[in-house]
């Protein structure tokens, strides 16, 4: 899992009600078998806090792709995200309906969709065979 922590994500000025360091600590504690790393800006600042869940190597070989999540600002979204990763994540487990509301298009997908960023939902990466 990649957690954006740069200009907007993890920024207390933008989201003062979120303890960003505690969020990162909770993710790492809840997912000890997974690598939770931070990155510089992932270029989707309007969706801060952004997290990307990567498929396992086996799932990637089968065609699974990373899934991007935006506005991960509540314990409920964080808990759903952790549960999905524990269940196998991309290519192994279906994204729960409530968590699916937090899925955003990857920046390259959003750019290819042109000005209609809302159309990225149909192009988002996820389980093989899904739209």
N, C-alpha and C positions, 0 to 999 in steps of 0.2 A: 504494500500500500504506500502510495506517495501522498504526502500531506503538504500542500502549498503553505509556505510560511515566508512571505516576502512583503511586498508593498501594501497589499490589501488583506490578504488572508493572514490571520494571526495578528491583525492590527487592532490593538485595544481602542484606538481612536475611532475606527470604523465600526467596531462591534464591542462597545464597552461592557456589555452585560455578559460577555463570554470570557471565561478564563482560558485563554488559548494554550498556555503551558500545561494546565491541568488536563485539558482535552487531549493533548498529545501524550501525556503520562497515562491517562486512562486507556487510550488506544493501545499503547505499548504493553500495559499490564494485562489487558483483556485478550491480546493476541500474541502471546509469547512464542508461538510456533511460526509466526509470520514476521517478515521484516517490515517495520513501519519506519519510513524514512521521510525526511523533509526535503523540500526543493525550493529553489528560487521561483519567481513568478511563472505560473503556468498559463498566463495570458488570457484569463477569463475573470478579470477583476470584478465584474458586475455580479458574479456568482459566489463571491467569497463567503465562507471558507470552502475551498475546493479540495476534494480528495479523489484519488484515482486508485481503483482496485485492479490489480493485475492478475491475470489468470495464472494458474500453476503451469509449469513447463509442459506437462502432459496435456492440459486443456488447451494451451496455445498451439501445440502440434495438431490438435484436432480442430483448430480454427477459432477458438475463443479469443476475444480481444479485450483490452482494458475497458473498464466502465468508469465514466467520470460522474462525480456527484458534486452538486453545488449547494450552497446555503446550508452547509452542515453546521448548524448553530444551536441545535437543541439536543438534550440528552436522549430524547425519543429517536431522532434520526440517527444519532451516534449508536444507540443500542441496536437498532435495526441493521445498521451497517455492519457492526461487529457480528451479529447473529448470522448474517448472510455470508460473511467471510468465513466464519467457523463452519458453515454448511458446505463450503467449497468454492463459493464465489463464481466468477465468470466461467461459463462452460460446464459447471458442475451443479449449480443450484439455480433455480428460478428466482428472479428478483421479486421479493414480496411487493404487493401492490402499493403499500404505503411508501416503501423505500423507492419504488419506481418514480414517484413524484419528484424525487430529488435528482434524478438522472439528467445530466446535461450533455449536449454534444461536445465532443472534443474540439479544440480550436480549429484544427484543419478541416473537420467536418462542417463546423459553423461557417468557416470562410468559403468552403465550396458551395454552401447553400445560398450564398450571396446575402442580400439584405434580409431575407426571410429566415431569421435565426430560429423561429419557432418550428420551421420545417426540419430541423435537425433531429427531432425525435424519431422520425422514420429511418434516419440514417445512422443512428447511434450504434456503437458496438455493443455486443452482449452475447447472449447464448446463440450458438449456431442455429440457423434456421429461423431466428426471430427477426422481426422487422425493427 
